[in-house]
Amino acid sequence: MESAPRIPAAVAAARVRWTARALQVLVVVFLLSDAVSHVVMPAPVTEAFQRLGLAVALGPGLGILMVVFLVVYALPRTAVFGALLLTGYLGGATAINLRAGSPPFETIFPILIGVLVWTPLALTDARAKELLR
């Protein structure tokens, strides 16, 4: 039985970098759409705010805050700091869902997004690797 051909280290590293970039773009696009929904406040978002016990007037401010955090996260020099800010934001979302007695998936979802925020950095950023040790 022949072993699979080895992938050169440079090719493997490039694949990891591109995978991390693609994942980071997906996370940014998803969270940006969430931020826009907080600013625009369509009926489902308004209903969710009311169900969670949040003042509807907080929506636009939370959306703008998320956009600021996403900009910090999207810039390579400040990506780790942006990930820390997003982790705090998503931790607040988790706490609000716990307090409101939301279903398990709604409570766990912000945690899963937080893991996705850190994954590209854990793959490519030495500073993030050091923090996650």
URNOR-V177846 format. One record per run of one state. SS is the DSSP state (alpha for helix, beta for strand, coil for the rest). FROM is the first residue (numbers start at 1). TO is the last residue. If there is no record, write none. Layout:
# URNOR-V177846
SS_FROM_TO ; SS_FROM_TO
This chain:
# URNOR-V177846
coil_1_8 ; alpha_9_40 ; coil_41_42 ; alpha_43_52 ; coil_53_57 ; alpha_58_74 ; coil_75_75 ; alpha_76_100 ; coil_101_103 ; alpha_104_124 ; coil_125_125 ; alpha_126_131 ; coil_132_133
